[in-house]
């Protein structure tokens, strides 16, 4: 996988250089001509969610925050409350973003720490996430339940409450994918 990603990155960089060279006129305004690409991955909630999905959903949380920040910027809180049906707090996902990625205790930082720990496991990673963020409104510890279809517990997964819905991330390959080296 690491070699495939490295080849993809080099190919993408080559394509960008070729497009830039084609668009460049060589004049003073050469820097004003560019092609901007935004790849909106789309929110993901699959039957099995792991590192790839949490990274995609983190990107979407960031885009969501940027979009809403720009759309609602300058609107007084009283009007915002009316526009959003009384719940102006639901557009602020900064606490979710912090829980996912901010050092030192964000989920991705906990993953990095676990990858460096001598006896780390998927279970120790999930337990660290559930313990560290037990009080967060954006994290829910799973409980095994046939009725609800949940097949994970605090040692094998965690729910993140994203703006688009709750996602159960389950242990499996978080540590392996995070340690993937070429």
C-alpha positions as CSV (number, residue, x, y, z in Angstrom):
1,X,0.0,0.0,0.0
2,X,2.8,2.4,0.9
3,X,4.5,2.0,-2.6
4,X,1.1,2.5,-4.3
5,X,0.5,5.7,-2.4
6,X,4.0,7.0,-3.2
7,X,3.5,6.3,-6.9
8,X,0.1,8.0,-6.8
9,X,1.6,11.1,-5.1
10,X,4.5,11.3,-7.7
11,X,2.0,10.9,-10.6
12,X,-0.3,13.6,-9.1
13,X,2.6,16.0,-8.7
14,X,3.7,15.4,-12.3
15,X,0.1,16.1,-13.5
16,X,-0.1,19.3,-11.5
17,X,3.3,20.5,-12.9
18,X,2.2,19.6,-16.5
19,X,-1.1,21.5,-16.1
20,X,0.7,24.5,-14.5
21,X,3.3,24.5,-17.4
22,X,0.5,24.4,-19.9
23,X,-1.4,27.3,-18.3
24,X,1.7,29.5,-17.7
25,X,2.2,32.3,-20.1
26,X,5.5,33.2,-18.7
27,X,4.4,36.9,-18.2
28,X,3.9,38.9,-15.0
29,X,0.5,37.4,-14.4
30,X,1.8,33.8,-14.5
31,X,1.0,33.3,-10.9
32,X,-2.6,34.5,-11.3
33,X,-3.5,31.6,-13.6
34,X,-4.1,28.4,-11.7
35,X,-6.5,25.5,-11.4
36,X,-7.9,25.0,-7.9
37,X,-9.1,21.6,-7.0
38,X,-11.2,20.7,-4.0
39,X,-11.9,17.0,-3.5
40,X,-14.8,16.8,-1.2
41,X,-14.5,13.2,-0.1
42,X,-18.0,12.8,1.2
43,X,-19.0,11.7,4.7
44,X,-18.4,8.0,5.2
45,X,-20.2,5.6,7.5
46,X,-19.7,2.0,6.4
47,X,-20.3,-1.3,8.0
48,X,-16.7,-1.3,9.1
49,X,-15.1,2.1,9.8
50,X,-11.4,2.5,10.5
51,X,-8.5,4.9,10.0
52,X,-9.4,5.8,6.4
53,X,-13.0,6.7,7.3
54,X,-11.9,8.8,10.4
55,X,-9.5,10.8,8.2
56,X,-12.2,11.4,5.5
57,X,-14.7,12.4,8.2
58,X,-12.2,14.7,9.9
59,X,-11.7,16.4,6.5
60,X,-15.4,16.8,6.2
61,X,-15.7,18.1,9.7
62,X,-13.1,20.8,8.8
63,X,-14.9,21.7,5.6
64,X,-18.2,21.8,7.5
65,X,-16.7,24.3,10.0
66,X,-15.2,26.4,7.3
67,X,-18.4,26.5,5.3
68,X,-20.7,27.3,8.3
69,X,-18.2,29.9,9.6
70,X,-18.3,31.7,6.3
71,X,-22.1,31.4,5.8
72,X,-23.1,32.5,9.3
73,X,-20.3,35.0,9.8
74,X,-21.7,38.3,11.0
75,X,-25.2,37.1,11.8
76,X,-26.2,38.2,15.3
77,X,-26.8,35.2,17.7
78,X,-30.4,36.1,18.2
79,X,-31.1,35.9,14.4
80,X,-29.0,32.8,14.1
81,X,-31.1,31.1,16.8
82,X,-34.3,31.9,14.8
83,X,-32.7,30.7,11.5
84,X,-31.6,27.4,13.1
85,X,-34.9,26.6,14.9
86,X,-33.6,27.5,18.4
87,X,-30.3,25.6,18.4
88,X,-27.5,27.9,17.3
89,X,-25.0,25.6,19.1
90,X,-25.4,22.8,16.6
91,X,-23.3,24.6,13.9
92,X,-20.2,24.7,16.2
93,X,-18.2,21.5,15.7
94,X,-15.0,22.9,17.1
95,X,-15.1,20.6,20.1
96,X,-15.5,17.6,17.8
97,X,-12.5,18.8,15.7
98,X,-10.5,19.2,18.9
99,X,-11.4,15.7,20.0
100,X,-10.4,14.2,16.7
101,X,-7.1,16.0,16.0
102,X,-5.8,18.4,18.5
103,X,-2.7,17.6,20.5
104,X,-2.1,16.2,23.0
105,X,-5.3,14.1,23.5
106,X,-7.0,14.1,20.1
107,X,-7.9,10.7,18.7
108,X,-5.2,10.9,16.0
109,X,-2.6,11.9,18.6
110,X,-3.6,9.0,20.8
111,X,-3.1,6.7,17.8
112,X,0.4,8.1,17.3
113,X,1.2,7.6,20.9
114,X,-0.2,4.0,20.9
115,X,1.9,3.2,17.8
116,X,5.1,4.2,19.8
117,X,4.1,2.3,23.0
118,X,5.8,-1.0,23.5
119,X,2.8,-3.2,24.0
120,X,0.2,-1.3,22.1
121,X,-2.8,-3.0,20.6
122,X,-6.1,-2.1,18.9
123,X,-7.8,-2.7,22.3
124,X,-5.5,-0.4,24.2
125,X,-6.0,2.3,21.5
126,X,-9.8,2.0,21.7
127,X,-9.8,2.0,25.5
128,X,-7.5,5.1,25.5
129,X,-10.0,6.9,23.2
130,X,-13.0,5.9,25.3
131,X,-11.3,6.8,28.6
132,X,-9.7,10.1,27.4
133,X,-12.9,11.4,25.8
134,X,-15.5,9.9,28.1
135,X,-16.9,13.3,29.0
136,X,-17.1,14.6,25.4
137,X,-20.5,15.2,23.9
138,X,-19.0,14.0,20.6
139,X,-17.9,10.5,21.7
140,X,-20.0,7.6,22.8
141,X,-18.7,4.3,24.2
142,X,-20.3,1.4,22.4
143,X,-22.1,-1.3,24.2
144,X,-22.6,-4.7,22.5
145,X,-26.2,-5.1,21.6
146,X,-27.9,-7.5,19.2
147,X,-31.0,-5.3,19.1
148,X,-29.2,-2.2,17.9
149,X,-26.6,-4.2,15.8
150,X,-23.6,-2.8,17.8
151,X,-20.9,-5.4,17.8
152,X,-18.2,-3.5,19.7
153,X,-17.4,-2.5,23.3
154,X,-15.0,0.0,24.8
155,X,-12.1,-2.2,23.9
156,X,-13.0,-2.7,20.3
157,X,-14.5,0.5,19.1
158,X,-15.8,4.0,19.7
159,X,-18.7,6.2,18.3
160,X,-17.9,9.7,17.1
161,X,-20.9,12.0,16.8
162,X,-20.1,13.8,13.5
163,X,-22.3,16.6,12.1
164,X,-23.7,14.1,9.6
165,X,-24.4,11.4,12.2
166,X,-22.9,8.9,14.6
167,X,-20.2,6.6,13.2
168,X,-18.9,3.5,14.9
169,X,-15.1,3.1,14.4
170,X,-14.0,-0.4,15.1
171,X,-10.6,-1.9,15.9
172,X,-8.9,-3.8,13.2
173,X,-6.1,-2.0,11.5
174,X,-5.7,1.5,13.0
175,X,-2.2,0.8,14.3
176,X,-1.1,-1.2,11.3
177,X,-2.2,1.5,8.8
178,X,-0.8,4.3,10.9
179,X,2.6,2.6,11.0
180,X,2.5,1.8,7.3
181,X,6.0,2.6,6.0
182,X,7.7,2.2,2.7
